[in-house]
Each structure stands twice: as C-alpha cells, then as structure tokens.
Amino acid sequence: MASMASSGMNVPSPSIAVIGCGSLGTAIVRGLMNEQKAKVRPSKICAAVSSQSSANTLHDTFEDSPIEVLVYQGGNTNAARDCDVSILACPPHSMSNVLGEKGMPDALKGKILISVLAGVQTSSILKTIYPAGVPSDDERCWVFRALPNLAVSTGASATAVEVPASETPAAKIGLVDLIMQQLGGIVHVPALLMDAGTVLCGSAPAWVALFVDGLVDGAVAAGVPRTKANTMAAQMLASTAALLKEDQRPSALRESICAMPGCTTQGNLILEEGGVRGVSAKAMKTAIEAASGLG
Ligand SMILES: NC(=O)c1ccc[n+]([C@@H]2O[C@H](COP(=O)([O-])OP(=O)(O)OC[C@H]3O[C@@H](n4cnc5c(N)ncnc54)[C@H](OP(=O)(O)O)[C@@H]3O)[C@@H](O)[C@H]2O)c1
C-alpha cells in the first residue's frame, strides 16, 4: 500500500480492484474518488469486467478521472494481483467462475477481498477460493462482506457490514471500515443478519421510491407540476433522514408530526387503514427470505 504521507493527506492509499465493475461497481469507483469524504484515497483503481463492450464503456467513463482507472477485460486474477484490496461486485452466479480462476488464491494472498454480492455467504466465498480448506494466515486472504446501495457514488450509501471473524487482523478490519465509510454510513451486523441488512440497505430504497411516487402523483393531482413535486419529495426525504438520524425512532417522529388533529393526522389514518406498516414489514420478511436463496 502507498505511504500515507506520500499523498500529502493523512489517509491510507491502497490500490483497489473492482472485480465485476457494472452498475454497483461503477458507482463504487465514483465513490472512491469522492474528495469530500477523504477516508481513503486509492493510489489506483483496477476495474475488471467480462465483455469488451463493458470495458469500452468503463474506458470512456473514467478517461479523465482524478484517480487512474485501469480497465481489465477477462483479467480478474491480474486485477486482484495488481491491487492491495479487491471488491467483488459481479453477479452472485458468476462468483465461482471469478474466484475459481487459476492463480486467484495466489493473487489474493495476504490481501483483503470485500464481497458486495447479495445472498452469498462468506463461508461459500472461502470454500470457492480454498476448496481444500483455508490455509495459514500468511497464505490466505481475508474475506469481508458488505451490502451497500447505489448511493455509494456520492458517499451516501447505507451499508450493512458483516462482523468479521474473530481471527481477522485489526489493521485489515480498520482499512475495510474506512473504505466502506468512504462510500456511506456503515452498520456492523452478525453474519446471520446480513440478508436483513441486504434488504434494508439495498432493496428498501426501491420501496421508498414506490411510496414517494404515490405521494408525487397525489401532489400532481392537486395541481403541482411533476418536476416541482419530485424536487420537493427528494428534499422531504433528505429532511426525514436527517430527523431520523437525530432521533433514531420512526414512531417518535411520526407521533411528533401527528401531534395535532390536522392534515397530517387525517392522512395518517388513511395510510393506517391501508395497512402500510403491516404490508411494509411483510415485504421486508418476504424479501429477506428471498435474499437468503440468491447465493
Ligand atoms: N445494484 C445494486 O443496487 C446492488 C446493491 C447491493 C449489492 N449488489 C450486488 O452487486 C453485484 C453486482 O450488481 P450490479 O447491479 O452492479 O450488476 P451488473 O450491473 O449486471 O454488473 C455486473 C458486472 O459483473 C461483470 N461480470 C459478470 N461476470 C463476470 C466475470 N466472469 N468476470 C468479471 N466480471 C464479470 C459484468 O461485466 P460484463 O458487463 O462485461 O458482463 C458487469 O460489469 C451483485 O452481486 C449484486 O447482488 C447490487
């Protein structure tokens, strides 16, 4: 890893490979370049994909980026070998092809591998890289699991990070936390709860968008131009997030806004009649069960 002092900033500068640099991977690369966060500043980024067309897109996207992005097509092992840290962001079903490549265990030796794959357990990843069993500390790589969302690109992801195994070196844990904090806010959860973290951090933004779409439709029906309604809705979400972060309890926030028998309370009655809370909890439960079957 490049020295901290060499960049002139007091932040680590690991080289980072994004293996499977599609929609989430590209957002991660953007987030790693975010100067505002300054938790890490990668010395270089290696982005690996399988097709020539995706490689061309990455070349065009990151041509003039502030951090060098080297694009690898069909060169996952080389990308891992050339970097201190690898972030695995391919589709879950491609995991065994990617990590089962000849030379991958050697390329990852002593390094960090962070999987952002939904539904794939750390134990399956280790079994794929080391079918004969995990080797000694000097020979192995350290596998971490994190489930972010697409807001990694602006450093605003909500990310569930699996509590690492007790034998994991503290320095590796510290670096992974910094990398994930560069991409957003992190919450550590045990392995058993990672599917729940996946759905809450990764899937739920789609459902919030669905709910907000309905609110916007209602505002449009009352005469508000759609673009203005969308802008107000986005700002309203940011305000709600800020209030929840302060107070941490959604029920307390709802009660404080519904304190008077006014318009908010009237609307709240309609939402309760529609069973919004029960339906939301049921959607979470069903999606968590589905997430556990992805790997
Ligand atoms: N999107 C999200 O919001 C989100 C959130 C949390 C977690 N995730 C997880 O992130 C992963 C990627 O999701 P995504 O939405 O970014 O998918 P995506 O847009 O389809 O990207 C997948 C990428 O993997 C590459 N790839 C496929 N097979 C490969 C191989 N054998 N070697 C190297 N690269 C390969 C693809 O390259 P080609 O295009 O060249 O085939 C593509 O760049 C998934 O495991 C998903 O569970 C996604």
The ligand as a MOL file (V3000), in Angstrom:
LIG
                    3D

  0  0  0     0  0            999 V3000
M  V30 BEGIN CTAB
M  V30 COUNTS 48 52 0 0 0
M  V30 BEGIN ATOM
M  V30 1 N -27.1360 -2.8180 -7.9790 0
M  V30 2 C -27.3440 -2.6680 -6.6660 0
M  V30 3 O -28.0130 -1.7500 -6.2130 0
M  V30 4 C -26.7160 -3.6400 -5.7010 0
M  V30 5 C -26.8200 -3.4080 -4.3050 0
M  V30 6 C -26.1960 -4.3190 -3.4250 0
M  V30 7 C -25.4950 -5.4100 -3.9170 0
M  V30 8 N -25.4300 -5.6020 -5.2690 0 CHG=1
M  V30 9 C -24.6660 -6.7660 -5.7580 0
M  V30 10 O -23.6670 -6.2760 -6.6360 0
M  V30 11 C -23.4110 -7.2070 -7.6440 0
M  V30 12 C -23.4530 -6.5170 -8.9960 0
M  V30 13 O -24.7330 -5.9630 -9.2030 0
M  V30 14 P -24.9590 -4.9180 -10.3980 0
M  V30 15 O -26.3280 -4.4020 -10.2370 0
M  V30 16 O -23.8000 -3.9560 -10.4600 0 CHG=-1
M  V30 17 O -24.8830 -5.9000 -11.6650 0
M  V30 18 P -24.4200 -5.5550 -13.1500 0
M  V30 19 O -24.6860 -4.1360 -13.4800 0
M  V30 20 O -25.0050 -6.6110 -14.0130 0
M  V30 21 O -22.8340 -5.7230 -13.1130 0
M  V30 22 C -22.2130 -6.9710 -13.0680 0
M  V30 23 C -20.8020 -6.7890 -13.5640 0
M  V30 24 O -20.1230 -8.0230 -13.3820 0
M  V30 25 C -19.3740 -8.2760 -14.5560 0
M  V30 26 N -19.1320 -9.6980 -14.6900 0
M  V30 27 C -20.0140 -10.6960 -14.9220 0
M  V30 28 N -19.3780 -11.8780 -14.9890 0
M  V30 29 C -18.0590 -11.6100 -14.8250 0
M  V30 30 C -16.8900 -12.3780 -14.8310 0
M  V30 31 N -16.9150 -13.7110 -15.0070 0
M  V30 32 N -15.7030 -11.7480 -14.6430 0
M  V30 33 C -15.6550 -10.4060 -14.4740 0
M  V30 34 N -16.7210 -9.6150 -14.4590 0
M  V30 35 C -17.9110 -10.2190 -14.6410 0
M  V30 36 C -20.1950 -7.7090 -15.6820 0
M  V30 37 O -19.3590 -7.4880 -16.7920 0
M  V30 38 P -19.9450 -7.5660 -18.3020 0
M  V30 39 O -20.9520 -6.4500 -18.4120 0
M  V30 40 O -18.7590 -7.3860 -19.1330 0
M  V30 41 O -20.5820 -8.9240 -18.4060 0
M  V30 42 C -20.6960 -6.4210 -15.0340 0
M  V30 43 O -19.7230 -5.4320 -15.1860 0
M  V30 44 C -24.4370 -8.3290 -7.4920 0
M  V30 45 O -23.8170 -9.4270 -6.8730 0
M  V30 46 C -25.4910 -7.7490 -6.5850 0
M  V30 47 O -26.0510 -8.7310 -5.7410 0
M  V30 48 C -26.0050 -4.7480 -6.1740 0
M  V30 END ATOM
M  V30 BEGIN BOND
M  V30 1 1 1 2
M  V30 2 2 2 3
M  V30 3 1 2 4
M  V30 4 1 4 5
M  V30 5 2 4 48
M  V30 6 2 5 6
M  V30 7 1 6 7
M  V30 8 2 7 8
M  V30 9 1 8 9
M  V30 10 1 8 48
M  V30 11 1 9 10
M  V30 12 1 9 46
M  V30 13 1 10 11
M  V30 14 1 11 12
M  V30 15 1 11 44
M  V30 16 1 12 13
M  V30 17 1 13 14
M  V30 18 2 14 15
M  V30 19 1 14 16
M  V30 20 1 14 17
M  V30 21 1 17 18
M  V30 22 2 18 19
M  V30 23 1 18 20
M  V30 24 1 18 21
M  V30 25 1 21 22
M  V30 26 1 22 23
M  V30 27 1 23 24
M  V30 28 1 23 42
M  V30 29 1 24 25
M  V30 30 1 25 26
M  V30 31 1 25 36
M  V30 32 1 26 27
M  V30 33 1 26 35
M  V30 34 2 27 28
M  V30 35 1 28 29
M  V30 36 1 29 30
M  V30 37 2 29 35
M  V30 38 1 30 31
M  V30 39 2 30 32
M  V30 40 1 32 33
M  V30 41 2 33 34
M  V30 42 1 34 35
M  V30 43 1 36 37
M  V30 44 1 36 42
M  V30 45 1 37 38
M  V30 46 2 38 39
M  V30 47 1 38 40
M  V30 48 1 38 41
M  V30 49 1 42 43
M  V30 50 1 44 45
M  V30 51 1 44 46
M  V30 52 1 46 47
M  V30 END BOND
M  V30 END CTAB
M  END
